[in-house]
Amino acid sequence: MTESWRQRVLQDHRADLDSWLENEDELEISEDEFESERRANWLDSVRRWNPDAHFTEELVIRLTGSAAGKGGLKFSIGNTLLKPLQEGVTASTDEDIELELIGVSSGSTVLHVRPVMHSESDDEQDSDEQDELSQSAGQAMAVLFDAMGTVEAREDITEWTPMLSSLSRLVSALDRFDLAVQLRWLADDGSVTSAQISESGKQYIRELRKTHGDAFTRIRRGIFGHVTEMKLPGTAVIKPTASPAVTVKFEPGQIMEVPLELGKEVHLIVEERKRLTRGGGRTITEYLFLEVEGRASEVEVLGLPDLPIALRENSDSQTDRPGRADR
C-alpha cells in the first residue's frame, strides 16, 4: 500500500518535473563556477549570524605525475618548484606578498599555500588595512592566473613579459620531474578560480624560448647612488648623481637583510625587467634586487684587524691557564 501511494505521488508530479527540466538552461557550468556558487551560498547563510564572516584565502597547488607521490613532497621537488611560483607572484604586484606552505595532502600531491602580506608597520593591522592587503593578494593571483591561462591557450604573451622568466623556470622544474601543475585560488568571498600548465603549455614555453629569447634573458645592471627612500614591504629608491631616481624592488623580507641606510651611497646589482601595461600602452621598466656589488670584499675590509697575540710563560705561581692571550 505504501509503494502504491508513492507511485501515485510520483505520477502526479512527473509532468511538472518534466516541464521544469525542459525549461532549465542546458549550459553546463564549470567546476570553478559550481564551487564558487556553493561557497558563496554557504557564506551568505553564515553571515546571517555573523556579518563579518569570510573564508580564509588559500592557494591550492596540485601536482600530478609519477614523481608527485601520494600526499608527500620531496625536498628536491619543493626547493626547485616553489621558488618560481614565489617569483611569479612577486612579478605580478608591487605589494610584498610572500607564499607560506601550510599543509600537504593527497590527491597526487596537493600543497596548501597561504599568502602572507607584510605591511610597513609591525603593529596589528586594522580591518580596513587587512581588506586592502587581501585585495592585493587576489589581484596578484589574478595576474598570475591570466599569464598562465595565456600560455596554456598558446596566445599572444606580449602583455605578460615580466612573468615569462618565472614561468620558464617553473616549466623547467616541471620538466625535470615530469610533472604537471594546477593552481586553484580560493578567495575570501568564496569565489574560486583555476589555472594550469599542462604539456601543451610547457611546449609553448619551450617554443617561446627560441623565438622570444630576450624575454627570458636576465639583464643584470649595476646601480650606484644615494638611498633616498626605503619601504619595509620591499622597495628602495636609489638616486644616481647624474640620472633619474630608480626604484628597486626586493623579494619579501629581503630588504631587511641588505645593508641600506638613508642618505648613504650604495652599489646594487639588479635585474632589469620590461613589461607593457595591461592596455598595451607604455612600457614599464622594473628593477629587481639581486645582490650588493662587492659585498664579500666589503666584509673583508670591515673585518677587525689582526691583533698581536703574546702567550704568557707558564710558571708555578700563575693561576691562568697556559696559552691565554694578554688583553
C-alpha positions in Angstrom: 0.0 0.0 0.0 2.9 2.3 0.8 4.5 1.6 -2.5 1.2 2.4 -4.4 0.9 5.7 -2.5 4.5 6.7 -3.6 3.8 5.8 -7.2 0.7 8.0 -7.3 2.6 11.0 -5.9 5.4 10.5 -8.5 2.9 10.2 -11.3 1.1 13.4 -10.2 4.3 15.4 -10.3 6.1 13.7 -13.2 4.6 16.1 -15.7 5.5 19.1 -13.7 9.0 17.8 -13.3 9.5 17.1 -17.0 8.2 20.6 -17.8 10.7 22.1 -15.4 13.6 20.2 -16.7 12.8 21.2 -20.3 12.8 24.9 -19.3 16.1 24.7 -17.5 19.3 26.1 -19.1 21.2 23.3 -20.8 24.5 25.1 -20.5 26.9 23.3 -18.2 28.8 25.3 -15.6 32.5 24.8 -14.9 33.8 23.2 -11.8 35.1 26.6 -10.6 31.6 28.2 -11.1 29.9 25.4 -9.3 32.3 25.6 -6.4 32.1 29.4 -6.3 28.3 29.2 -6.1 28.4 26.6 -3.3 30.9 28.5 -1.2 29.0 31.8 -1.8 25.7 30.2 -0.6 27.4 28.8 2.5 28.9 32.2 3.3 25.6 34.0 2.8 23.9 31.7 5.3 26.7 32.1 7.9 26.6 35.9 7.6 23.0 35.9 8.9 24.5 35.2 12.3 28.0 36.8 11.7 28.0 39.6 9.2 31.9 39.7 9.3 32.3 36.1 8.4 34.6 35.3 5.4 36.7 32.4 4.1 40.4 32.2 4.7 42.3 32.8 1.4 44.2 29.9 0.1 46.2 28.8 -2.9 45.9 25.1 -3.7 48.7 23.7 -5.8 48.0 20.2 -7.3 51.0 18.3 -8.7 50.4 15.3 -11.0 52.9 12.9 -12.3 54.9 9.9 -11.3 57.2 12.0 -9.1 54.3 13.7 -7.3 53.8 10.8 -4.8 50.7 10.4 -2.7 50.4 13.2 -0.2 54.1 13.8 0.2 56.6 16.3 -1.2 60.2 15.6 -1.7 62.6 18.4 -0.7 64.3 18.3 -4.1 61.0 19.0 -5.8 59.8 21.6 -3.3 63.0 23.6 -3.5 63.0 23.6 -7.3 59.3 24.2 -7.8 58.1 26.7 -5.2 60.7 29.5 -5.8 59.5 30.1 -9.4 55.9 30.4 -8.1 57.0 33.0 -5.5 58.9 34.9 -8.2 55.7 34.8 -10.4 53.7 36.4 -7.5 56.4 39.0 -6.9 56.5 40.0 -10.6 52.7 40.4 -10.7 52.3 43.1 -8.0 54.1 45.9 -6.2 52.9 44.6 -2.9 55.2 42.5 -0.7 53.3 39.2 -0.8 55.0 36.0 0.4 53.7 32.5 0.0 53.7 30.2 3.0 53.2 26.4 2.9 50.6 25.5 5.5 49.8 21.9 4.6 50.3 18.9 2.2 47.5 16.4 1.4 46.9 13.5 -1.0 45.4 13.6 -4.5 48.7 13.1 -6.2 50.4 15.8 -4.1 48.3 18.8 -3.1 50.1 21.8 -1.5 48.1 24.2 0.6 49.6 27.7 0.5 48.6 30.9 2.2 49.6 34.4 1.1 51.4 36.4 3.9 51.4 40.1 3.3 53.9 42.4 5.1 53.0 46.0 6.0 55.3 48.8 6.8 54.3 48.7 10.4 54.7 45.7 12.8 51.6 46.9 14.7 48.4 45.0 14.5 46.6 46.0 11.3 43.0 47.3 11.4 40.2 45.7 9.4 40.5 48.3 6.5 44.2 47.6 6.0 43.6 43.8 6.2 40.9 44.2 3.5 43.3 46.2 1.3 46.1 43.7 1.6 43.7 40.8 0.9 42.6 42.6 -2.2 46.2 42.9 -3.3 46.7 39.2 -2.9 43.7 38.5 -5.0 44.8 40.9 -7.7 48.3 39.3 -7.8 46.8 35.8 -8.2 44.5 37.1 -11.0 47.6 38.4 -12.9 49.5 35.2 -12.4 46.5 33.1 -13.5 45.9 35.2 -16.5 49.5 34.8 -17.6 49.3 31.0 -17.1 46.0 30.9 -19.0 47.6 32.8 -21.9 50.4 30.3 -22.0 48.1 27.3 -21.8 45.9 28.7 -24.6 49.1 29.4 -26.7 48.0 33.0 -27.2 50.0 36.3 -27.5 52.1 36.7 -24.4 53.3 40.3 -25.0 51.3 41.6 -22.1 52.8 39.1 -19.7 56.5 39.7 -20.5 57.6 40.1 -16.8 56.0 36.8 -16.0 57.8 34.8 -18.7 61.1 34.4 -16.8 59.5 32.9 -13.7 57.1 30.8 -15.8 60.0 29.5 -17.8 61.8 28.4 -14.6 58.5 26.8 -13.4 58.3 24.8 -16.6 61.9 23.7 -16.3 61.2 22.4 -12.8 58.1 20.6 -14.0 60.1 19.1 -16.9 62.9 18.0 -14.5 60.4 15.8 -12.5 57.9 15.1 -15.3 55.1 16.9 -13.5 52.0 19.0 -14.4 50.6 21.6 -12.1 47.2 23.1 -11.5 46.6 26.1 -9.3 43.3 27.0 -7.6 42.7 30.3 -5.8 40.1 30.2 -3.0 39.2 33.8 -2.3 37.8 35.2 1.0 34.5 35.9 -0.7 34.0 32.3 -1.7 34.9 32.7 -5.4 37.2 30.0 -7.0 39.4 30.4 -10.0 41.9 27.9 -11.5 44.9 27.9 -13.9 47.1 25.1 -15.1 50.2 24.3 -17.1 49.8 21.0 -18.9 52.1 19.5 -21.6 50.6 21.9 -24.1 51.6 25.0 -22.0 55.0 23.6 -21.3 55.6 23.0 -25.1 54.5 26.6 -25.8 57.1 27.9 -23.3 59.8 25.8 -24.9 58.9 27.3 -28.3 58.9 30.8 -26.9 62.4 30.4 -25.6 63.6 30.0 -29.2 61.5 32.8 -30.7 61.5 35.3 -27.8 64.9 34.8 -26.3 65.2 38.4 -25.0 62.1 37.9 -22.8 63.7 35.0 -21.0 67.2 36.7 -20.6 68.1 38.2 -17.3 69.6 41.6 -17.8 72.0 42.5 -14.9 72.8 46.1 -14.3 74.6 48.0 -11.6 73.0 51.0 -9.8 75.2 53.3 -7.8 73.8 56.3 -5.9 72.3 57.5 -2.6 69.4 55.9 -0.8 66.7 58.4 -0.7 63.7 56.3 0.4 63.0 52.9 1.9 59.8 51.0 2.4 59.7 47.9 4.6 57.3 46.0 2.3 60.2 45.8 -0.1 61.2 48.8 -2.2 64.1 51.3 -2.1 64.7 54.4 -4.1 68.3 55.0 -5.3 69.3 58.4 -6.8 72.4 58.3 -9.0 74.4 61.5 -9.3 73.5 62.4 -12.9 70.5 60.2 -13.6 66.8 60.0 -12.5 66.0 58.1 -9.3 65.5 54.3 -9.6 63.0 52.2 -7.6 64.5 48.8 -6.7 62.1 46.0 -5.7 63.1 43.3 -3.2 61.8 39.8 -2.6 59.6 39.6 0.5 61.6 40.3 3.7 64.8 40.7 1.7 65.2 44.4 2.2 65.8 43.9 6.0 68.9 41.7 5.1 70.6 44.3 2.9 72.8 47.0 4.5 70.9 50.1 3.3 70.8 53.4 5.1 69.1 56.6 4.2 71.5 59.1 2.7 74.3 56.6 2.3 75.8 55.6 -1.0 75.2 52.0 -2.2 76.1 49.9 -5.3 73.4 47.3 -6.1 73.3 44.7 -8.8 69.7 44.4 -10.2 67.8 42.5 -12.8 66.1 44.8 -15.3 62.6 43.8 -16.5 60.5 45.4 -19.1 56.8 45.0 -19.5 53.7 46.5 -21.1 50.8 47.9 -19.2 47.6 45.9 -19.3 46.2 48.1 -22.0 49.2 47.6 -24.2 50.3 51.2 -23.8 53.6 52.5 -22.4 56.5 50.3 -21.4 57.4 49.9 -17.8 60.9 49.1 -16.6 61.3 47.4 -13.3 64.4 46.6 -11.3 64.6 43.5 -9.0 67.4 43.4 -6.4 70.0 40.6 -6.9 73.0 41.4 -4.7 75.2 44.1 -3.3 78.2 44.9 -5.5 81.4 43.7 -3.9 79.7 42.8 -0.6 82.1 39.9 0.0 85.1 42.2 -0.3 83.5 44.9 1.8 83.1 42.3 4.6 86.8 41.6 4.5 87.6 45.3 4.6 85.2 45.9 7.5 86.6 42.9 9.5 88.6 43.5 12.6 92.3 43.9 12.0 94.7 41.2 13.2 95.9 41.8 16.8 99.3 40.7 18.1 98.9 37.8 20.5 101.5 37.0 23.2 101.5 33.9 25.2 102.3 34.0 28.9 105.1 31.9 30.2 103.9 29.0 32.3 105.0 29.3 35.9 104.0 27.6 39.2 102.9 31.0 40.6 100.4 31.7 37.8 96.9 30.5 38.1 96.0 31.4 34.5 95.8 28.5 32.0 98.7 28.2 29.6 98.1 29.9 26.2 95.7 32.6 27.4 96.2 35.8 25.4 97.1 39.1 27.0 94.4 41.8 26.8 
